[in-house]
Amino acid sequence: MELRHIHHIGKRESQQDSWHKGKFDSQCGEFAIAIVADGVGGAPGGSWASFVATRAYERQLHVFATGERHTLKSFRGHCENARRAASRQIARDSKGDPDLGDASTTLSACVIINGLAFFTNIGDSPILVGNKKGVRVVSREHSRAAQLAAAGVLTREEYEDSPFRGVLASYISMYENTSIDAYYAREELEHLDRVILCTDGAMEAAEIAGMACACSQAWIENASHQLERAIQAFASDNATLVIIGGDDTHALDELTFEEA
């Protein structure tokens, strides 16, 4: 497996996103972990919350991957431990530092081991899988608009244009009940699948990355330039994107750049 990333400040004055990617070997085989977190609100507390949540999930997902039980139930248990630990740490830090305010963050994470992918997300930072068949979203959007669409109040067209897509219904904060709707999923990946995790500011780039996975080699060779241009043109928000590729990953060789 290969991992690439993009981390860009966009048109913001500060970077609120945090991320982690790693590839490891264990007795259970090679595994990869990827995490992106997007601080909410643009205040200093958002940056700290995204960092705290990323570190909490990094620790727990490593324990999960090196353990003996690679089931969705076990994955969920470790993620729940991370979610609660992050909330408690944010609460302690906010109490000791008033400047952090109501610190909160979204988070999306993935573990891939032995061809199995385990996904979790809280908030609106999407996870996609791209291959020659196209690109699909495998996460769940936790927004007020998504809730209204699920309840039949909004049509698909109304949901796409709804201002409530920017209103989070679930996120990690000092209050554990704000993140109880965390989503969990497991699926078997195909040989050339690419898993793409991104903050909402990088969605445009993620769609282009997915297209790069599916298109000709000549197009892929220019993917880095295309992705950078997409972020600079469209990302008014911070933009972070992590791509996990299969064994045939020469197409990803030029996809890593960073402007924090």
C-alpha positions in Angstrom: 0.0 0.0 0.0 1.0 3.6 -0.6 -0.2 6.7 1.1 -0.2 10.3 -0.3 -1.5 13.5 1.1 -2.4 17.1 0.4 -2.6 19.7 3.2 -3.4 23.2 2.2 -4.5 26.3 4.1 -6.8 27.5 1.3 -7.9 31.1 1.7 -8.1 30.9 5.5 -5.7 32.8 7.8 -5.0 29.8 10.0 -4.9 26.0 9.5 -7.6 24.2 11.5 -7.2 20.7 9.9 -5.1 17.9 11.3 -4.2 14.6 9.7 -2.3 11.4 10.2 -1.2 8.6 7.8 0.9 5.6 8.4 1.8 2.2 7.0 3.0 -0.6 9.3 3.8 -4.3 9.5 2.6 -6.6 12.2 2.1 -10.3 12.8 -1.3 -9.9 11.2 0.1 -8.4 8.0 0.6 -5.0 6.5 -1.9 -2.3 7.5 -2.5 1.4 6.9 -4.2 4.1 9.0 -5.4 7.4 7.7 -7.2 10.2 9.6 -8.4 13.7 8.8 -10.0 16.1 11.2 -11.5 19.5 10.5 -11.7 22.0 13.4 -15.1 23.7 13.6 -15.6 27.4 13.8 -12.3 28.8 12.6 -11.2 29.7 16.2 -8.0 28.5 17.9 -10.1 25.9 19.7 -10.9 24.2 16.4 -7.3 23.6 15.6 -6.6 22.1 19.0 -9.7 19.9 19.0 -8.7 18.5 15.6 -5.2 17.8 16.8 -6.4 16.1 20.0 -9.0 14.0 18.2 -6.5 12.9 15.5 -4.0 11.7 18.2 -6.7 9.9 20.2 -7.8 7.9 17.1 -4.3 7.3 16.0 -3.5 5.5 19.2 -6.7 3.4 19.3 -6.6 2.4 15.6 -3.0 1.2 15.9 -4.1 -1.0 18.9 -7.0 -2.3 16.8 -4.8 -3.1 13.8 -2.2 -4.9 15.8 -4.7 -6.9 17.7 -6.2 -10.3 16.9 -9.8 -9.3 16.3 -10.4 -7.4 13.0 -14.2 -7.2 13.2 -16.5 -4.2 12.8 -17.5 -4.7 16.5 -13.9 -4.5 17.6 -13.2 -1.5 15.3 -16.2 0.3 16.7 -15.1 -0.4 20.3 -11.7 1.1 19.7 -13.1 4.1 18.0 -15.6 4.7 20.8 -12.6 4.6 23.2 -10.9 7.3 21.1 -14.0 9.4 20.8 -14.6 9.5 24.6 -10.9 10.1 25.2 -10.8 13.0 22.8 -13.9 14.6 24.4 -12.5 14.3 27.9 -9.2 15.8 26.8 -10.9 18.7 25.0 -13.0 19.3 28.2 -9.9 19.4 30.4 -8.0 21.6 28.1 -10.9 24.0 27.6 -11.4 24.4 31.3 -7.7 25.3 31.8 -7.5 27.6 28.7 -10.5 30.0 28.1 -9.0 31.0 24.8 -9.9 27.5 23.4 -13.6 28.3 23.8 -16.1 25.7 22.7 -13.5 23.6 20.8 -14.9 21.0 18.4 -13.9 19.1 15.3 -15.2 16.7 12.7 -13.2 13.5 12.0 -12.9 10.7 9.4 -10.7 7.7 9.7 -9.9 4.4 7.9 -7.9 1.3 8.7 -7.0 -1.1 5.9 -5.7 -4.5 6.7 -5.6 -7.7 4.7 -7.8 -6.2 2.0 -10.4 -5.1 4.5 -11.3 -1.4 5.0 -12.8 -0.2 8.2 -14.4 3.3 8.1 -15.6 5.8 10.6 -16.7 9.4 10.4 -18.3 12.1 12.6 -19.4 15.3 10.8 -19.1 16.2 7.2 -15.5 15.2 6.2 -16.2 12.6 3.5 -14.5 9.3 2.7 -14.6 8.1 -0.9 -13.5 5.0 -2.8 -12.2 5.4 -6.4 -11.5 2.8 -9.0 -12.0 2.3 -12.8 -15.8 2.0 -12.2 -16.0 5.5 -10.7 -16.0 7.2 -7.3 -18.4 6.6 -4.5 -18.9 8.0 -1.0 -18.7 5.4 1.8 -19.1 7.8 4.8 -22.3 9.4 6.1 -22.8 13.2 6.2 -23.9 14.4 9.7 -25.6 17.7 8.8 -29.0 19.1 9.5 -29.7 18.9 5.7 -28.9 15.2 5.7 -31.2 14.6 8.6 -34.1 16.5 6.8 -33.4 14.5 3.6 -33.5 11.2 5.5 -36.8 12.2 7.1 -38.3 13.0 3.7 -38.5 16.8 4.4 -36.0 17.7 1.6 -35.8 16.2 -1.9 -32.5 15.2 -3.3 -32.3 18.5 -5.2 -33.2 20.5 -2.2 -30.7 18.7 -0.1 -27.9 19.5 -2.6 -28.6 23.2 -2.4 -29.6 23.5 1.2 -27.8 26.0 3.5 -28.3 23.4 6.3 -25.5 21.3 4.8 -23.2 23.6 6.6 -24.9 23.0 10.0 -23.3 20.1 11.7 -25.5 17.6 13.5 -22.6 15.6 14.9 -19.1 16.5 15.9 -16.4 15.8 18.6 -16.4 18.3 21.4 -16.1 18.5 25.2 -19.6 17.0 25.3 -19.7 13.3 24.5 -23.3 13.4 23.4 -22.4 15.6 20.3 -20.7 12.7 18.7 -22.8 9.7 19.5 -24.0 9.4 15.9 -20.6 8.3 14.7 -20.8 6.1 11.6 -19.0 2.8 11.2 -18.7 0.5 8.1 -16.5 -2.4 6.8 -16.0 -3.6 3.3 -13.6 -5.7 1.2 -11.6 -3.6 -1.3 -10.9 -4.5 -4.9 -7.3 -4.7 -6.1 -6.9 -1.2 -7.5 -9.3 0.7 -5.2 -8.0 4.0 -3.8 -9.5 5.2 -0.5 -9.7 9.0 -0.2 -10.3 10.8 3.0 -10.8 14.5 3.0 -12.0 17.5 4.9 -15.0 19.3 3.4 -12.7 22.0 1.9 -10.9 19.3 -0.2 -14.0 17.7 -1.6 -13.4 19.2 -5.1 -9.9 17.8 -5.1 -11.1 14.5 -3.8 -13.4 14.1 -6.7 -10.6 14.9 -9.1 -8.3 12.4 -7.2 -11.0 9.8 -7.7 -11.1 10.6 -11.4 -7.3 10.3 -11.6 -7.6 6.8 -10.2 -10.0 5.8 -12.9 -8.5 7.6 -16.0 -5.5 7.0 -18.3 -1.9 7.0 -17.2 -1.2 10.2 -19.2 -3.9 12.1 -17.3 -2.7 10.7 -14.0 0.8 12.0 -14.6 -0.6 15.5 -14.4 -2.8 14.8 -11.4 -0.6 16.7 -8.9 -1.0 19.9 -10.9 -4.7 19.4 -11.4 -5.3 18.7 -7.7 -3.2 21.7 -6.6 -5.0 24.0 -9.0 -8.4 22.7 -7.8 -7.6 23.4 -4.2 -6.3 26.9 -5.0 -9.3 27.7 -7.1 -12.1 26.3 -5.0 -10.9 25.9 -1.4 -12.0 28.9 0.6 -11.6 26.6 3.6 -8.6 24.6 4.7 -8.2 21.5 2.6 -6.7 18.2 3.7 -6.8 15.0 1.7 -5.2 11.5 2.2 -5.1 8.8 -0.4 -4.4 5.1 0.2 -3.6 3.1 -2.9 -3.2 -0.5 -3.7 0.0 -2.3 -4.7 0.0 -0.8 -8.2 0.5 2.8 -7.0 2.8 4.4 -9.5 -0.1 6.6 -10.4 0.1 8.3 -7.0 3.8 9.1 -7.1 3.3 12.9 -7.7 0.3 13.5 -5.4 2.0 14.7 -2.3 2.4 18.4 -1.6 1.8 20.6 1.4 1.2 24.3 2.2 0.2 24.3 5.9 
